[in-house]
Amino acid sequence: MRSGMCNILSWRDHLMESNLSYKAKLVGFTLSQYYRENHATYPAIRTLVQNTSLTINPVQEGVKELEKN
């Protein structure tokens, strides 16, 4: 397994075991689906809204929580 894939799997494990809110976890797992080694991962907020079935405010709150942690 490539090192980047190991890193994202470890990050997902850490996310799952964290005390973050459901919004941050859902947004984080959704963001991890866009991960590509050596490429920036910046899906639009609207894309995250569609992928998570959350509204804009909870998605933005999840992103902010992830950025703080």
LOLOMAR-613725 format. One record per residue: residue in three letters; x, y, z of N, C-alpha, C, O in turn. Coordinates in pm, whole numbers, plus 32768, in hexadecimal, padded with zeros to 4 digits. Example, Ala and Ser with C-alpha at 12.3 -4.5 7.8 and 13.67 -1.06 7.14 Angstrom:
<nodes>
ALA85277DC7830C84CE7E3E830C85287EB6830C85907EB4834E/SER85057F1F82C485577F9682CA850A80038313853D80728324/
</nodes>
This chain:
<nodes>
MET80557F8B80008000800080008059807C800080BC80818049/ARG803880DD7FB0808781587FA8808181A4802C802081978077/SER80E781F4804880EE823D80C7807C82A180D5804882B58143/GLY805582E280687FE68340806E7F6482FC80977F15833580E3/MET7F4D828480657ED5823A80887ED88213811B7E718217815E/CYS7F4E81EE814D7F5A81CE81DC7F3C824882307EFA823E8298/ASN7F6C82BC82047F558338824E7EC0835982547E8E837D82BE/ILE7E7A834D81E67DEC837081E67D9D830B82397D3D8330827C/LEU7DC4828D82367D80822A82887D978245831D7D3B8237836D/SER7E10826B83417E2E828F83CC7DDE830B83F57DAB83128464/TRP7DD5836B839A7D8983E583B67CF683C483CC7CB783F98427/ARG7CBF836C837A7C338342838B7C2082FA84107BBC83128455/ASP7C7D82A484357C74825F84B77C7482C485297C2482BA8586/HIS7CCF832585227CD7838D85887C5583DC858E7C2383FA85FB/LEU7C1F83FD851B7BA1844785147B3083F885557AE2842F85A2/MET7B29837885367ABE8324856B7AC6831986037A5F83168647/GLU7B3E831486397B52830386C97B50838787167B5683878791/SER7B4883F686CF7B4D847A870F7ACA849D87557A6584578747/ASN7ACE8509879F7A57853E87E17A1885B0879279CC85FF87C9/LEU7A3785B7871379FE861F86BE7968860886AC7936859A86C1/SER79238671868678938668866F7876861285F478CE85F685A3/TYR77F885E985E977CF859A857477E485EA84F4780385B1848B/LYS77D3866F84FB77E586C38484787686BD8454789186AB83DE/ALA78D286CD84B2796086CB848E79888641845979D3863783F8/LYS795685D8849979788551846B7941853683E079878500838A/LEU78C4855B83C978888543834578CF859382D978EC855F826D/VAL78EA861182F679318665829479BE862D827F79EE8628820E/GLY79FF860482EB7A8685CD82E07A8B854E828C7AE085408235/PHE7A2F84F482A67A2B847982567A0C849781C37A4284578169/THR79B684F881AD7996851E81247A0F855C80E07A2E853C806D/LEU7A5585B381277AD085ED80F07B36858180D07B7C8589806C/SER7B3E851D81257BA184B3810F7B858465808F7BE084298056/GLN7B0A846480637AE884217FE47B2784697F6D7B3B842D7F03/TYR7B4584E87F7E7B8185387F137C1A85357F177C5C856B7EBE/TYR7C5284F87F7E7CE484F67F8D7D2684AF7F187D0084407EF2/ARG7D8A84F17EE17DE184B57E7B7E6F84DD7E9F7E8D85537EB1/GLU7EC6847B7EAA7F4F84967ED27F8E85017E797F8284FC7DFF/ASN7FD085617EB8801685CF7E757FB9862F7E2C7FE586757DD0/HIS7F3B86347E537EDC86927E187E8C86D47E887E6886947EEB/ALA7E7187547E767E21879C7ED97D9287677ED77D5F873C7E6F/THR7D51876A7F4B7CC887397F597C7087AD7F847C6A87CD7FFB/TYR7C2E87EC7F267BDB885F7F447B5588597EFC7B3B88AD7EA6/PRO7AFF87FA7F1C7A7A87FB7EDE7A2D88767F117A4488A47F80/ALA79D688A77EC17986891C7EE5792788FB7F57790088877F69/ILE7901895F7FA578A1894D8011782089117FD977E788B78016/ARG77F3893F7F67777889097F2A778888747F0A772988277F18/THR77FD884D7EE0781787BF7EC6780D87707F4877D187047F4B/LEU784887A57FB378408762803577AF875C8067778786FA80A5/VAL776287C4804C76D487C58070768C87538029764087088067/GLN76A487457FAA766486DA7F5C769186507F8D763F85F67F9B/ASN771286417FA6774885BE7FCD771F859380597710851B8073/THR770E85F380B476F085D18140765B85D58160763285A181C8/SER760C8610810A757D8627812375658685819A74F9868581D5/LEU75CA86D381BB75BB873C8220759F87C081D875AF87C9815E/THR757688248223756688AA81E975EB88F481F4764B88C1822E/ILE75EF896C81BD766D89B881B876A789D28242771E89BB8258/ASN76568A0282A0768B8A25832476CE89B0836C773E89C0839C/PRO768F893B837576D488CB83B7775588A1836F77B5887883AF/VAL775688A982EB77D0888782A1783F88EB82C578B088C482DF/GLN781D896B82C5788189D182E778B289BF8377792989D08393/GLU7857899E83D2787D8985845D78D9890C8467793A890E84B3/GLY78BC88A3841A7911882D8419799C884C83E579FF881D841C/VAL79A4889B837B7A2588C283437A75891283AA7AEC88F983BE/LYS7A34897183EA7A7989C4844F7AAD896E84C27B1C898384F2/GLU7A5C890F84ED7A8588B7855A7AFD886285307B5A884F857F/LEU7AFD883184B67B6F87E484847BEB8839847D7C58880B849F/GLU7BDC88B684527C50891084487C8C892D84D17D06893B84DE/LYS7C38893585397C69895185C07CAD88D885FD7D0288E78655/ASN7C8A886385D17CC287E9860A7D1E87AC85A77D59874485C2/
</nodes>
